[in-house]
Structures are given as structure tokens and as C-alpha cells.
């Protein structure tokens, strides 16, 4: 087949005195008579073009399923007189949430296990299904949860009596991510506006069936979220922009709402809150750009600096318990944890075995607990749940997620450093089979935006590459948070080009050190990581043998000039406001869509989601349409639009496995080499 030929419609507009013609702007209109036919034509072309490695794709599906356990379960945790957990079998696509009563020995009586919610049953009638924020009230008589059945992140809120199964559907048309029970009858949730910004905090009273907005955030740079404090009948309500924060404590007494501001917003001051019995603990940048800890009375406004850290250490978050403060840190690009005894100031640093890894909190519901649970994973170590005794700092593994047909001893991981164009050194996490010695095929991934770190966890899909003689590398470029807040600041706004220079420098370093070569190097990134790889394709198409750009943010200027699109105004503090000429000139200098001028790309797979609220499907579609027009012979450029999903792709484990297999079959096929099959 020949690639589809996109229609061209003249569309001119003026931007800062410049006339811009955008002949594929019609794709932004889902109702345009050519939009869906064009996307479907590209899907058909992609299906035909990938038939040549259909057998490999099926083999990869089977490999991934072979690394799926027959039965798996989360680590149980106790709340009141119940033990809660979730389970999944190999045949199931979704989790089943359960609880079991505790017996007289404080052990779960599994013979009396109850099913709280079965995602598989809820998903039966939908092509797409995502459950989020399953929460039980304090007495554990009611539960609430969010469901998205379109992939557009507009959730429906359900509240159910656990015993009777009587269910209420909240009529709000656009509910966002977070929920919190204020008490046994009142549920706090977040509503979105027409631009999908989480803009309202509301309270629903299950007894009176009334719904009340208690905080409407008018500043379009801010989004709202809620969470229940571990102690006291309090809900923490937070407003965050990219640079500024404000938190309020919500109470409800005698049918009266009370919202107490912890610290009024000040431009450039970011903070988060943990609530104690008498004080609140603030992780704040008021004293130091990489954050420290302040403490103040709940009903007071005089802060006192409690804890600071050495230069080069970033405080990413805190968790508070009766006598202990858990400080999640980054030192030299690696995550660490300091456990601080609040009264004595004594600090214990928790250590981890691998040279590169990922840690994150498990469920820790009890304020007065002496045990703290976290998850640990590395490129060679599947997730385990560790329970640390806070007084001693001793940890023990209480749960390990089972990955059959995988032998960790066959692989290794380590960190290396590349020098960017301005002399800054960039960390790279590298994983490889121990048997590898020479230059080899290599997949390099990256993200580099929003201060989000691309942590080096375990990915079962990567094993299929490692077993075929690949290396996999994560380029921790500026714009992410791997080396702290300054690392983020030096890869955003006017400094965004650093992200691209870093990624290219990492590729060149891996080639120079003979980990790989130009004809063996494939790159991949999604969303803002899709912008990263797309820009690098424009800058250095000669450097790569293939590329995967998943839901890539590639029509940056047009999107950022449209304030009616979801998230645009919130994003000004990340990319810059292109209504200002200086920011406009910078964004247009790297915008992948506008800077494509006929470069000969390597084989490239580009994905989109028709219902994506974050990166409109039209961005990758317009990029591909421009490539089709300027380089009509480029038959190795493939666009695959998921017509039933959004930003995260398919839902359900089996569908996600198939999606992963298609991507990794493409990556392997990019190299046009004979790889050893198992």
C-alpha cells in the first residue's frame, strides 16, 4: 500500500505580525468530514505495513503473558477490624478489590472474604475502563470510586452502601482525580471546568443528598486536589500551579464548613502539608529552592524551621507519623529516605542495593504506626514491598510481586554520565544482559518535563528486548526532577532547549563508548517525552535507527496559543506564554510540527488517542500529515490512533500487553538486523 494522502486546506492566521499557513488545521475538528476517515486510513496503512512482523508481535504477546503470574495479590493492609487487598488472575484484565474480617488473633479470616468491587464486571460493557480513587469511609460502611469509560479523564463518581449495594451516582458532568471522606457521611471531591481544569472542591452529603461547592478556584493557572489527613477529621485541600501553592484544612461541624488557610499563596512559594495532632508540617521552598521542613501550630501562623538538608539534596515529599517524619530525598540523582525522630532530631538513612532503582510509598493509613511500608524496584528487581521498623530502621520484605520465567541473575544495571553541550553531566541508567560485551542494539528513552523523574524501575516488556541482545538506557535529561528543582528549572521555559541537547549528548555518548551505534539506536518517548524525541529527530535524524513517539506533544505553538484547550493556561509556567513574543519565538524554534521541513526520518511509529484530553489526537496526526506531504515516499512513518482510548492507551491488562507487543515488535524490526530468537 501507499501511504494515505491527507487533504490540504489553506488556513492562514497572523501570529505576532507573521502570516502562518496551517494546511492541516482541519484535523483539529473531530466533526470535519475528512478527520475520522483520514485517521482510519492511517490505521489501515499501519496495519498493512506491520503485517511483515505479525509473527514476532504474537511471539512477544506470548512472552509477556508467560511473565504474567497465574494469580497475584497486593500486600494486605489493616484498617480497623478489616484486612484489605486486591487480587488478579492470569485470565483477568482488571483487579478485584476485597476485604476480610480480622479474627481473635488479629489475622484475616479469608473464609469470610468479601468482594468490595470487581473491575472486570464493571468493565464488561465498555471498550475502555479505568477505575480510580477507591475510598472507604471511616466506619467502612460506604465506599466511593471514580470511573472513566472514554479515556478522556472525565470521571463519574459512585457512592455505594457496602452491605445493601445501594448506589448513588453524583450528577456532576466532569469529576477529576481525587476523593476524600471527611466523615462517615460527607465525601469531598474535585470538579472540573470546561477546559478540564480541576477547579472546584465540593462536598456531597450522603444523608441529605445535598452537594455544595466550598472552593472555586478562579485563577486558571491553578488546579485543585484533596486528600484525607492521617489524623483528625480533616481533609487537606490544595491548589497548585507550576510555581505556587496554597493549602487549606477542611473541617465540618454542626453543618458548618470551615476552611482554614495554612499559608496564603505567594508567587514562587511551593509547599505541601502533612497534618499532626497539634501541628502541621510543611515541605516548603521558602528557605531553600530544594525545599526544607517547617512546623507550625494547626491554629497558628508562626512557622519554625525544623529541618534543612545539605547542598545537593532535594526534599521531594514528606510523610508524618506520631513520632517520625519520613523525608523522601534525592541525592546525586538517586532517591533516598531519611527517617527523622521528631523529638530527638536523630536521623536514620535507609539504604538500597542496586546502583539505580525506584522507591515509592505503599499504603500507610495509620498515624500512630511504628511500621512504614514502601515499594522498591530496579531495572533487574520486580516490585517488592518493604516494611521498616521506624525505631530501628530495620526493613523486611513482606511481599514480592511474582514474575514467572524471569531470572534477575541474568541481568545487571548501572549508571553512567554523559557530557552535554554546555558541559553539564547527564546521568544515564543502563540495563543489559550480563552476557553482553560488545556494541549492541539499544533502546534509549526519556521524558524531561514538569520536574517529573523517569525512575529506573522494573519493566517486564524490556526483558523481551534484553533477551534479544538489547541494552536499554534512560536518559535523565534536564526538565525532569532527577537532580532536583534546579535540574527541572534548567529544562523548562526559556531553558527548554537543554532537554534536547542533553538527549542528543546521551545518544552520542552511548555511541562513542561503544554501547551501541547509530544504526542500532532506537529512541522512544511519550507525551512530553514525545516532544523530546520528535525535536531530536528534527535536529539529528542521522543519529537514530528508529523512533517511537507515543501521544507526542508536537504541535506546541498552536496548542499553547489556544486558551480554550484543556490545560493550556496551566502550562504557561512550564513552556512559556506564546502570546508574549519572546516565548513565542522560543517555542516555535523547537516546535516539532513547525520545524519539520522534509528531514528523512528513520522508521518512526507515532501513536495517538482519539479521546486524549492532554495531547489532542490532532497533534500527532498533523505532524504525520505534514510528513506525508513534504516527503511522500517516506513509507516507514506510521500513525496508529486508538479510536476508543485517550492519553494512557488501552485499558485492561490483555489489551495493554497487545499494545506493548506491537510497539516492541516495531522497535526490533527497525534495526533490519537478524537478532537471536529464544
C-alpha positions in Angstrom: 0.0 0.0 0.0 1.0 3.6 -0.5 0.7 6.0 2.5 -2.5 8.0 2.8 -2.6 11.4 1.1 -4.0 13.9 3.5 -6.3 16.7 2.1 -4.8 20.2 2.1 -6.9 23.2 3.1 -5.5 26.6 3.3 -5.7 28.1 6.8 -3.9 31.3 7.4 -3.6 33.4 10.6 -1.4 36.1 12.0 0.9 35.5 14.9 2.9 38.4 16.2 2.9 40.0 12.7 3.8 36.8 10.9 1.4 35.1 8.5 1.2 31.4 9.3 -0.4 28.8 7.0 -1.6 25.6 8.7 -3.0 23.4 5.9 -3.9 20.6 8.3 -5.7 22.6 10.9 -8.9 20.9 9.8 -7.7 17.8 11.7 -8.4 19.7 15.0 -12.1 19.4 14.2 -13.3 15.9 15.1 -16.5 16.6 13.2 -14.8 17.6 10.0 -15.9 15.1 7.3 -12.3 14.1 6.5 -10.9 13.7 10.1 -12.1 10.3 11.0 -11.6 8.8 7.5 -8.1 10.1 7.5 -7.3 8.6 10.9 -8.8 5.3 9.8 -6.8 5.3 6.6 -3.6 5.8 8.6 -4.6 2.9 10.9 -5.3 0.7 7.9 -1.9 1.6 6.4 -0.1 0.9 9.7 -1.8 -2.4 10.0 -0.8 -3.4 6.5 2.8 -2.1 7.0 3.3 -4.1 10.2 2.0 -7.4 8.9 5.5 -8.3 8.0 6.3 -8.7 11.7 3.0 -10.0 12.8 4.5 -13.4 13.8 7.1 -11.5 16.0 4.3 -9.5 17.6 2.4 -12.7 18.5 5.5 -14.1 20.0 6.0 -11.0 22.1 2.4 -11.2 23.3 3.1 -14.8 24.5 6.4 -13.8 26.2 4.7 -11.1 28.1 1.8 -13.4 29.1 4.4 -16.0 30.2 5.8 -13.5 32.6 2.3 -12.9 34.0 1.6 -14.9 37.2 -1.4 -17.3 37.3 -2.5 -15.4 40.4 -1.2 -12.2 42.0 -2.2 -10.2 45.0 -1.3 -6.9 46.6 0.2 -6.8 50.1 -2.7 -6.8 52.6 -3.1 -3.9 55.0 -5.3 -3.4 58.1 -7.9 -0.7 58.7 -10.0 -1.1 61.9 -11.2 -4.7 62.1 -10.6 -5.5 58.4 -7.8 -6.6 56.2 -7.9 -5.2 52.6 -6.2 -6.3 49.5 -6.7 -6.8 45.7 -6.1 -9.8 43.5 -6.0 -10.7 39.9 -5.7 -13.9 37.9 -3.9 -14.5 34.6 -7.3 -14.7 32.8 -8.4 -11.4 34.3 -7.7 -8.0 32.8 -8.6 -6.0 35.9 -8.2 -6.2 39.7 -10.8 -7.4 42.2 -10.8 -5.4 45.5 -11.5 -7.4 48.6 -11.6 -7.3 52.4 -11.6 -10.0 55.1 -12.5 -9.5 58.8 -9.8 -10.0 61.4 -10.1 -13.0 63.8 -9.4 -13.0 67.5 -5.7 -13.3 66.8 -5.8 -10.2 64.6 -5.3 -12.3 61.5 -7.6 -12.0 58.4 -10.2 -14.7 58.2 -10.0 -15.4 54.5 -13.0 -17.8 54.6 -15.2 -14.7 55.1 -13.6 -12.6 52.3 -15.9 -10.0 50.8 -15.6 -8.6 47.3 -15.8 -4.8 47.5 -15.6 -4.1 43.8 -14.7 -6.3 40.8 -13.3 -4.1 38.0 -13.8 -7.0 35.5 -17.6 -6.9 35.9 -17.7 -3.1 35.8 -15.6 -3.1 32.6 -17.7 -5.7 30.7 -19.9 -3.2 28.8 -17.1 -0.8 27.9 -14.4 -0.7 25.3 -12.3 1.3 27.7 -12.4 1.2 31.5 -10.3 2.9 34.2 -11.1 2.9 38.0 -9.5 5.5 40.2 -9.6 6.6 43.9 -11.5 3.7 45.6 -12.1 5.1 49.1 -13.9 3.7 52.1 -15.4 6.0 54.8 -14.0 5.8 58.3 -16.7 3.3 59.6 -16.1 1.2 56.4 -19.9 1.2 55.6 -19.7 3.2 52.4 -17.3 3.3 49.6 -16.7 5.8 46.7 -14.9 5.5 43.5 -14.3 7.1 40.1 -14.8 5.6 36.7 -13.7 6.7 33.2 -15.2 4.8 30.3 -14.0 7.0 27.5 -10.3 7.6 28.2 -11.0 11.4 28.4 -10.3 11.6 32.1 -13.8 12.9 32.8 -14.9 10.6 35.7 -18.2 9.5 37.0 -18.4 9.4 40.8 -20.2 6.5 42.5 -21.0 6.1 46.2 -22.3 2.7 47.5 -23.5 1.3 50.8 -21.3 -1.8 51.1 -23.9 -4.1 52.7 -27.0 -3.2 50.7 -25.2 -2.3 47.5 -27.4 0.8 47.2 -25.6 3.1 44.9 -25.6 6.9 44.2 -24.3 8.4 41.1 -23.2 12.0 41.5 -24.6 14.1 38.7 -21.6 16.4 38.1 -20.6 16.1 34.5 -16.8 16.4 34.9 -15.2 15.0 38.0 -11.4 14.9 38.4 -8.9 12.7 40.1 -9.0 12.9 43.9 -11.5 12.0 46.6 -11.5 12.1 50.4 -14.1 11.1 53.1 -14.5 14.0 55.6 -16.5 11.8 57.9 -18.9 8.8 57.6 -21.5 10.7 55.5 -19.6 13.5 53.7 -17.4 13.0 50.7 -15.1 15.6 49.3 -14.4 15.6 45.6 -13.0 17.7 42.8 -14.9 19.0 39.8 -13.5 20.2 36.5 -14.4 23.1 34.3 -15.0 23.2 30.5 -11.2 23.2 29.9 -10.8 20.1 32.1 -9.1 22.1 34.8 -9.8 20.7 38.4 -11.3 24.0 39.6 -13.9 23.2 42.3 -13.8 21.4 45.6 -17.2 20.1 46.5 -18.8 18.2 49.4 -21.6 15.7 48.9 -23.7 14.8 52.0 -24.9 11.2 51.6 -27.6 11.7 54.3 -29.3 14.9 53.0 -28.3 14.2 49.4 -27.0 17.7 49.0 -24.0 18.9 47.1 -22.0 22.1 47.9 -19.1 23.9 46.3 -16.7 25.1 49.1 -13.8 26.3 46.9 -14.0 27.6 43.4 -10.5 28.4 42.1 -10.8 31.3 39.6 -7.1 31.6 38.7 -6.7 29.4 35.6 -3.0 28.7 36.4 -4.1 26.6 39.4 -5.6 23.1 39.8 -7.1 21.7 42.9 -6.7 18.3 44.8 -7.8 16.8 48.1 -6.6 14.1 50.5 -7.6 13.0 53.9 -5.2 13.6 56.8 -4.0 10.5 58.7 -5.0 12.1 62.0 -8.1 14.1 62.9 -11.3 14.6 60.9 -9.5 16.8 58.4 -9.2 17.0 54.6 -6.3 18.8 53.1 -7.4 20.9 50.1 -4.6 22.1 47.8 -4.2 24.5 44.9 -1.1 24.2 42.8 0.3 26.0 39.8 3.7 25.1 38.4 5.4 27.7 40.7 3.0 28.4 43.6 0.9 26.6 46.2 -1.8 27.1 48.7 -3.4 24.6 51.2 -6.5 24.8 53.3 -7.7 22.5 56.1 -11.3 21.5 55.8 -13.5 20.7 58.8 -17.2 20.2 59.2 -19.1 20.7 62.4 -22.8 21.4 63.1 -23.5 21.6 59.4 -20.9 24.4 59.0 -17.9 24.2 56.8 -14.6 25.6 57.9 -11.7 26.2 55.5 -8.5 27.3 57.3 -5.7 28.5 55.1 -2.4 27.1 56.2 -0.2 29.7 54.3 -1.6 32.2 51.8 -0.2 31.8 48.3 2.9 33.8 47.5 4.3 33.9 44.0 7.1 31.4 43.7 6.5 29.7 47.0 5.6 26.0 46.7 4.6 23.9 49.7 2.7 20.7 50.7 1.2 19.8 54.1 1.2 16.9 56.5 -1.1 17.2 59.5 -0.1 16.2 63.0 -2.1 16.1 66.2 -1.2 19.7 67.2 1.0 20.9 64.3 1.2 21.0 60.6 4.5 20.1 58.8 5.2 22.0 55.6 7.6 20.9 52.9 8.4 24.3 51.5 10.9 26.2 49.3 10.6 29.4 51.4 14.0 28.9 52.8 15.8 26.9 50.1 15.0 26.2 46.4 15.4 22.4 47.0 12.9 22.5 50.0 13.1 22.2 53.7 10.6 21.4 56.5 8.8 24.0 58.6 6.4 23.3 61.5 3.6 25.5 62.9 0.6 25.0 65.2 -2.6 23.9 63.4 -4.4 27.1 64.7 -1.4 29.4 64.4 0.5 31.1 61.7 4.1 31.3 63.1 6.3 28.9 61.3 9.5 27.5 62.6 12.2 25.9 60.5 12.5 22.2 61.6 14.8 20.5 59.1 17.2 21.5 56.3 19.4 19.4 54.1 22.9 19.7 52.7 23.6 21.3 49.3 22.8 18.9 46.5 19.9 17.3 48.4 16.3 17.8 47.3 13.4 17.1 49.6 10.7 15.6 47.3 8.0 14.8 49.8 7.3 14.0 53.4 5.2 11.5 55.4 4.2 12.1 59.0 3.6 9.7 61.8 3.3 10.2 65.6 7.0 10.4 66.4 8.6 10.2 63.0 8.9 12.3 59.8 9.7 10.4 56.6 11.7 12.5 54.2 11.8 11.4 50.6 15.1 12.8 49.1 17.2 12.9 46.0 21.0 12.9 46.3 23.2 12.7 43.3 20.1 11.8 41.2 19.1 8.8 43.3 16.2 8.5 45.7 16.9 8.1 49.4 14.9 8.2 52.6 15.8 9.9 55.9 13.7 8.8 58.9 13.8 11.7 61.4 12.8 11.2 65.0 10.8 14.5 65.6 11.7 14.9 69.3 15.4 14.0 69.3 16.2 15.0 65.7 18.0 11.7 65.2 18.1 10.7 61.5 18.4 7.2 60.0 19.1 6.9 56.3 17.6 3.9 54.6 19.9 2.2 52.0 19.0 0.3 48.9 21.1 -2.3 47.0 21.1 -1.5 43.3 23.1 1.3 41.6 19.9 2.7 40.1 16.3 2.0 41.3 12.9 3.4 42.2 11.2 3.7 45.6 7.7 4.9 46.3 5.2 4.7 49.2 2.9 1.8 49.8 -0.3 2.1 51.7 0.3 3.6 55.2 -3.1 4.5 56.7 -2.2 4.8 60.4 -0.8 7.9 62.0 0.4 6.1 65.2 2.1 3.2 63.3 5.7 2.2 64.1 5.9 0.4 60.7 6.4 2.2 57.4 5.8 0.4 54.1 7.3 1.3 50.8 7.8 -0.3 47.4 11.3 -1.0 45.9 12.1 -1.9 42.4 15.0 -1.6 40.0 15.6 -2.5 36.3 16.5 -6.0 37.4 14.3 -6.3 40.5 10.5 -6.6 40.2 8.5 -4.7 42.8 8.8 -5.8 46.5 7.0 -4.3 49.5 9.3 -3.5 52.4 8.2 -2.8 55.9 10.5 -0.7 58.0 10.5 -0.6 61.8 10.7 3.1 62.4 12.6 3.0 65.8 15.3 0.7 64.5 15.4 1.4 60.8 15.4 -2.3 60.1 13.4 -3.4 57.0 11.9 -6.7 56.0 10.3 -7.8 52.7 6.7 -8.6 53.4 5.5 -9.1 49.8 7.0 -9.7 46.4 5.1 -9.4 43.1 5.7 -12.6 41.2 7.2 -12.5 37.7 7.4 -16.1 36.3 10.0 -17.1 33.7 12.3 -14.3 34.8 15.8 -14.7 36.3 17.2 -11.5 37.8 20.7 -13.0 38.0 21.0 -12.9 34.1 20.9 -9.1 34.0 22.6 -6.0 35.5 22.1 -2.3 35.8 24.4 0.6 36.4 24.7 4.4 35.9 27.0 6.3 33.5 27.3 10.0 32.8 27.3 11.9 29.5 28.5 15.5 29.0 26.0 17.9 27.4 26.9 20.7 25.0 27.3 23.2 27.9 29.5 20.9 30.0 26.8 19.7 32.3 26.9 16.0 33.0 23.7 14.0 32.5 23.0 10.7 34.3 22.0 7.6 32.3 20.5 4.5 33.8 21.7 1.5 31.8 20.5 -2.1 31.9 21.8 -5.1 29.9 22.1 -8.8 30.0 25.3 -9.9 31.7 26.3 -11.9 28.7 26.6 -8.8 26.5 30.1 -7.5 25.7 30.2 -5.5 22.5 28.2 -2.8 20.8 24.6 -3.9 20.7 21.1 -2.7 19.7 19.9 -0.2 22.3 16.6 1.5 23.2 17.0 4.9 24.8 14.0 6.5 26.5 13.5 9.9 28.1 10.9 12.4 29.3 12.4 15.7 30.7 9.4 17.8 31.7 7.3 19.1 34.7 10.0 18.1 37.2 8.9 14.5 36.8 11.7 12.0 37.2 12.0 9.0 34.9 12.9 6.5 37.7 14.7 3.2 36.9 12.0 0.7 37.8 11.3 -2.8 36.5 9.6 -3.1 33.2 8.7 -6.6 32.1 8.4 -5.5 28.5 12.1 -4.6 28.5 13.1 -8.2 29.3 12.0 -9.2 25.8 14.5 -6.7 24.4 17.3 -7.7 26.8 16.8 -11.4 25.9 17.4 -10.4 22.2 20.7 -8.8 23.0 19.5 -5.2 23.5 20.6 -2.7 26.1 18.0 -0.2 27.5 19.0 3.2 28.6 17.1 6.0 30.4 18.5 9.5 29.6 17.7 11.6 32.7 17.7 14.9 30.9 17.1 18.4 32.3 13.4 19.3 32.7 12.9 16.2 34.8 13.4 16.2 38.6 16.2 13.6 38.8 18.8 16.1 40.2 16.4 18.4 42.0 14.4 21.6 41.4 17.3 23.3 39.6 17.5 20.4 37.2 13.9 21.0 36.4 14.2 24.8 36.1 17.1 24.4 33.7 15.0 22.3 31.3 11.8 24.4 31.2 10.6 27.7 29.7 13.5 29.6 28.2 15.9 26.7 29.1 13.8 24.0 27.3 16.5 23.5 24.6 18.7 22.0 27.2 16.4 18.9 27.3 17.1 18.3 23.6 20.9 19.0 23.9 21.1 16.5 26.8 19.2 13.8 25.0 21.4 14.1 21.9 24.5 14.2 24.1 23.4 10.9 25.8 22.9 9.3 22.4 26.4 10.4 21.2 28.0 9.2 24.5 26.5 5.8 24.2 27.7 5.5 20.6 31.2 6.9 21.5 31.6 4.5 24.4 30.5 1.6 22.0 27.5 0.6 23.9 25.7 0.9 20.6 26.0 2.5 17.1 23.9 4.9 15.0 22.4 2.0 13.0 21.4 0.2 16.3 20.0 3.0 18.4 16.2 3.4 18.7 14.6 6.2 20.8 11.3 6.4 22.5 9.2 8.9 24.5 5.6 9.6 25.3 3.6 12.9 25.8 6.2 15.5 26.7 8.8 12.7 26.1 7.3 12.5 22.6 8.1 16.2 22.2 11.7 15.3 23.3 12.2 12.6 20.7 10.4 14.4 17.9 12.5 17.5 18.4 15.7 15.4 18.4 14.5 13.7 15.2 14.3 17.1 13.6 17.7 18.2 14.9 19.6 14.9 14.3 17.7 12.5 12.1 21.0 10.9 11.2 21.7 9.8 14.8 18.9 7.2 15.2 17.8 3.9 13.6 14.2 4.2 14.7 11.8 6.1 16.9 8.6 5.6 18.8 6.7 8.7 19.8 3.6 7.9 21.9 0.9 10.5 22.1 3.6 13.2 21.4 3.1 16.9 22.2 4.3 18.1 18.8 2.0 21.0 17.8 3.2 23.1 20.7 2.8 26.6 19.4 -0.8 26.2 18.1 -1.9 24.4 21.3 -0.3 27.0 23.6 -2.0 29.8 21.7 -5.5 28.3 22.3 -6.6 29.1 25.9 -9.8 27.1 25.4 -8.0 23.8 25.2 -7.5 21.7 28.4 -4.5 22.7 30.5 -3.2 25.4 28.2 -3.1 28.3 30.7 -1.8 26.0 33.4 1.0 25.1 31.1 2.2 28.7 30.6 4.5 28.3 33.6 6.1 25.2 32.0 6.6 26.2 28.4 6.1 29.9 28.4 3.1 32.0 27.1 3.4 32.3 23.3 1.1 35.4 23.4 4.4 37.1 24.5 6.8 37.4 21.6 9.9 36.2 23.3 8.2 33.0 24.5 6.6 32.6 21.1 9.9 32.8 19.3 11.5 30.2 21.6 8.6 27.7 21.3 8.5 28.0 17.6 12.2 27.4 17.4 11.8 23.8 18.6 8.1 23.0 17.8 8.4 19.6 16.0 5.4 20.2 13.7 6.5 23.7 12.6 10.2 22.7 12.2 9.6 19.6 10.0 10.9 20.6 6.6 11.4 17.3 4.8 14.0 15.7 7.0 14.5 12.0 6.2 13.4 10.3 9.4 14.3 6.8 10.3 11.4 4.3 10.7 9.0 6.0 13.2 5.9 4.8 14.9 3.6 7.5 16.2 0.5 6.9 18.4 -2.5 9.0 19.3 -5.7 8.6 21.4 -8.9 9.9 19.9 -10.3 10.9 23.3 -7.0 12.2 24.7 -7.6 15.4 26.9 -3.9 16.1 27.4 -2.4 15.8 23.9 -5.1 16.2 21.2 -5.1 13.4 18.7 -4.7 16.1 16.0 -1.1 16.9 17.1 0.5 13.6 16.0 -2.0 13.4 13.1 -1.0 16.9 11.8 2.7 16.0 12.2 2.3 12.9 10.1 0.1 14.7 7.5 2.9 17.2 7.0 5.5 14.4 6.7 3.2 12.7 4.1 3.1 16.0 2.1 6.8 17.0 2.2 8.2 13.5 1.9 5.6 11.4 0.2 8.0 8.5 -0.3 8.5 8.1 3.5 6.6 4.8 3.8 8.3 4.0 7.1 6.4 6.6 9.1 3.4 5.0 10.8 0.5 6.6 12.7 -1.7 4.5 14.9 -4.7 6.2 16.5 -6.6 4.4 19.3 -10.2 5.2 18.5 -11.5 4.1 21.9 -9.0 5.5 24.3 -7.1 8.6 25.5 -3.7 9.6 26.8 -2.9 6.3 28.5 -3.8 4.0 25.6 -5.7 0.8 26.0 -7.2 -0.3 29.4 -7.2 -3.9 30.6 -4.1 -6.0 31.1 -4.5 -8.1 27.9 -5.1 -5.1 25.7 -2.1 -3.4 27.2 0.0 -6.4 26.5 -1.0 -6.4 22.9 -0.3 -2.7 22.6 3.2 -3.2 24.2 3.9 -6.1 21.9 3.1 -4.1 18.8 5.4 -1.3 19.9 8.3 -3.6 20.7 7.9 -5.6 17.5 8.3 -2.3 15.7 11.4 -1.4 17.7 13.0 -4.8 16.9 12.1 -4.5 13.2 13.6 -1.0 13.0 17.1 -2.4 13.1 16.8 -4.5 10.0 19.2 -7.0 11.6 19.0 -10.6 12.5 18.6 -10.9 16.2 18.9 -14.2 18.1 15.5 -15.6 18.9 14.9 -17.6 22.1 
